[in-house]
Amino acid sequence: IAGGTGEFEAGISKDGQTREHALLAFTLGVRQLIVAVNKMDTTKWSEDRFNEIIKETSTFIKKVGYNPKTVAFVPISGWHGDNMLEEST
């Protein structure tokens, strides 16, 4: 999921790709989910923004059929490689 301002909102909107991908994954039998929240560097690693994304995404994936309590959310930055292979400091 893109964590940037506006990008997350577009992805989770009615016709957004994030919404579509979650539904497809569940429909195809994917029962274990890890959500990588990308571009967190653009939000200056805002914990408030990360928690907002977790809350909104959890509400949606619950409607799809996932249990949000079993889903791992990981803040990452693909640009810098933060939290992708190893935990960043």
N, C-alpha and C positions, 0 to 999 in steps of 0.2 A: 504494500500500500504506500502510495506517495504521501509523505507527511507535510509537504509544502502547503502554504496557504492557498486555497482555491483548488489545488490538485486533489486533495483528499475529498473535498466536497463534490467535485465533479465525478470522481470515481464511485462514490457512494450514492450519487443521485439516482433517480428512477431508472435511467437508461445507462448508468455508469458501468464501466468494465469491472470494477471491484465487486459490485453486486452480482454481475453476470458470472464472474469466475467462481465466486463462492457457491452460487446455486449449481453451476455445472459440476464443480468438484463433489458436492454432496450427492447430486443426482447420479454421478458416475461411481459412487461408492467410496469416495475418500472420507474416512471417518476421523483421521488424526490430522490436526491442522496446526501449523506454526505461522503466525503472521509477522512478517518483517515490515516494520514501518521505516521506509527509506527516506532519504533526503532530510534526516533530522538535523544535519549540519545547517540547513537553510533556516531552521527555526531556533538556531543557537542552542540546540539540545534542550528545548523547553519541556520541562516535566509536565507543565500544565497542558501543553499541546498534545503530548504523548498520551496523557490520561484522558483527554477529550476524545482522541482517536480510539482508544481502547473502549471507552464507554459507548460511542456511536457504533463502532464495529461489532461489539458484543451484542448490542440490541438487535442488529440486523442478522448476524449469524445464528442467533437463537431462533429467529423466525424461520430460517432456512432449515434448521434441524440440529445444529451443533450445540454442544454444551460449552458456553463461554468460559466456565471455570476450568475446563480441561485444555483450553487453547493457550499456547504460549505467545506472548507479544514481545518482540525484540526490536529495540530502536537501532537502526543502522544508518550508515552513510556509504553508499556504493562509490561515491566520488573519492572519499578518503580511505575506504576499506574498513571503516570502524565497525566492530562487532560482527564482521562477516565470517572470519575464520577463527578469530581469537577474541576474547573479551578485551575491550579497549579500556584504558584508564581514564 
